């Protein structure tokens, strides 16, 4: 009798173990199926996002800053704070809409760039320059010439393009303390953009030569170490585009990858080589290189009589793609590090660089502009700013 009970007990344990394994396998299979459907089927994804994950927000549920936007000379998002400039005062608002800090800045036409905990502010066509760290002015400068573009990396290194001096363009580089490390002069070409690598070793300069029949763009990679020791060895690599190629944007990624957006292609330039990543075609609606790693584009997939379907394609530097299906008529694309915003009329979809929807905002009227950071967005109207977190 005891032997019989022991056998039954062992058999019961085996059955329970088998049931648990089967249950785990079934759960995994269901999860894989749900994830596959979520990624591939836009209707199923919308059902999950709206009714289960609650990723949809209407304008009435957003935090609203009641401001006369027409009076503001500047709006942005920095360190998950909404920031504005009005009458020489830089104001910080938390993503809960609370006013937190005010700084005095002398900027009539502010331009900026942000990276991590640093914000650089310049006065376009003026000479005033500020580096902001957190909510404090780390340093301020007056540069020679008229500022046309500013850039900052995550370490607080700043590059400033100015015009109106003896050369066509000057690019000044400052370290995080505000020391002018060097100034690079372009004698016959105009600097369109510049950026400093994340390890502070390289400066990339995008420039255009207008002296020929057709404009011609090129990118110079400057060794910051070399330029201080021997200016004849400053340039470590030059990429020259074909006649008519126009560069519009560049962004340093990894340690030495300057990803450049031209009007007809995207290319990765390092101190050793060039690698074309993407050819822009008539099916390309938007493209952007302002990511931590890679580039994005919105492409038309198919066209019907009353509807066009688009895909957001997120590619790394090895051209591995993640896809996100879009609905509606896409009006604008914004990217910042690992977050992107797709504006379709009164609707904004916030998508991370892994291709997943983080939040969908639904408004009732046309959006004037939008600014994004890692976790916070400022949606700008004429009479207010809506704050969305994701």
Secondary structure, DSSP 8 states (H G I E B T S, - for coil): -HHHHHHHHHHHHHHHHHHHHHHHHHHHHHHHHHHHHHHH-HHHHHHIIIIIS--EEEGGGSEEE---GGG-SEEEEETTEEEEEETTEEEEE-TTS-EEEEEE---SSEEEEEETTEEEEEEBTS-EEEEEETTEEEEEEE-SSEEEEEEE-TTS-EEEEEESSSSSEEEEEE-TT--EEEEEEESSSEEEEEEE-TTS-EEEEEEEE-SSSS-EEEEEEEEHHHHHH-GGG-EEEEEEEEET--EEEEEEETTTEEEEEESSEEEEE-SS-EEEEEE--TTEEEEE--BSSSEEEEEEEEE-SS-EEEEEEEE-TT--EEEEEE-S---EEEEEBTEEEEEETTEEEEEETTS-EEEEEE-SS---EEEE-SSEEEEE-SS-EEEEE-
